[in-house]
């Protein structure tokens, strides 16, 4: 399998795959193509969805055949290596760790063999990258979790996870945008509004942002 | 204004959806049978994307507090005005004080009611569609219930004169209780051995009772997979994911925008209305593979049938 490759997804979308693993270099290429398409959208382009290692591109099949869409995306791909990318935004997210806001922090500590304080120290010690938003409105998938914090998800999801909850599932860490059922281990909560339907864009974080968590009382 | 006297089983305000926000995890939502909603809007003189009601299995009871022009399309739930059965796929004048109701399901799953002027609730992110899992959009992000009073946009012209406009039956999609649904294989068709693809494109699947606006879960011969999960990536409506148990799930209007199961095929846009009319727990479907050129031809042909007037 060679990358990048462009595949159809039904009659009104295509996907550009840049690799088969989660890696910051692969993700950067996803964002570069996304940026190139946003900078010079072709007629018939509808919207794009950047994810870990691929970009989903929706187009209007009334305006473009699959071959035309593929060609236009391939052109953007060629341009994307030269299109300058904006510097990633650095965002600080204040989080109240533990207690009622992080009901699973005890489990994470026990599972990882760390104290709760060490869990917080480790979690707040690195800069994460927003890989994508998905699963639910405003849910943020972050890359860069220290491996020592890896903890399996809940065997059964909670019926309702409060919006702004910060969780761990395996090697991933993330933030819930709105209240939904969820299976991630909750270690804290931010009181920042992650999803605001009256705002453009409606989410605080975008793919490519760099995030640091800051413990607050 | 339409006053809700009874909300029915699941009646929500839907338009053609809110595109442009999938990168934020917000699906397009909108009418599951967008063909039926577009026709209903056309019959009452609305723009195609005006907000109407999506009515599921058991219909609501609505009182017109002012004269209005309506059209009911999609599933046949026995559309009535003041107890008298009225034709579907036609514009109907409703007097002040008259009551719209639905006698019982005959065919299909979702009926659509459009009213001239459209249902004028405040849009969220540019759309009046209801996204139930997020509790936003439409009427306070929820299904309608007794006491809700739905505002209708202004209309011009003499409404009774506009009644009687029909949509010809020969231009309808091939609705059925056991439709053959066309799908383009992939993008992860290489994650499936030949027998998996043969099973998927040959077997009959029942639409499980747990199917809903997020996804249609199918019950039938398990589809063999070659590899385990994929790294989560974008999932369009109509995509068919295959989880470890081999029971395919078709992404519907309120689908999760990203997913980690391999996608064996994507239902063509023109056939998504057929799925929207399949009844959870009852309808059975079969998939037929088509290439993209054919899928796009079907799309253009469907749009031509909608626009030809």
Interface residues (C-beta under 8 A of the other chain):
Chain A: X7 X8 X9 X10 X11 X12 X13 X15 X17 X20 X21 X22 X46 X47 X48 X49 X50 X51 X52 X53 X54 X55 X56 X58 X61 X62 X65 X66 X132 X133 X134 X135 X136 X137 X138 X139 X141 X177 X178 X180 X195 X197 X201 X202 X203 X206 X207
Chain B: X19 X20 X21 X22 X23 X24 X25 X26 X124 X125 X131 X133 X134 X136 X183 X184 X186 X187 X231 X232 X233 X234 X235 X236 X238 X239 X256 X257 X258 X259 X263 X266 X267 X268 X269 X292 X293 X295 X296 X298 X299 X300 X303
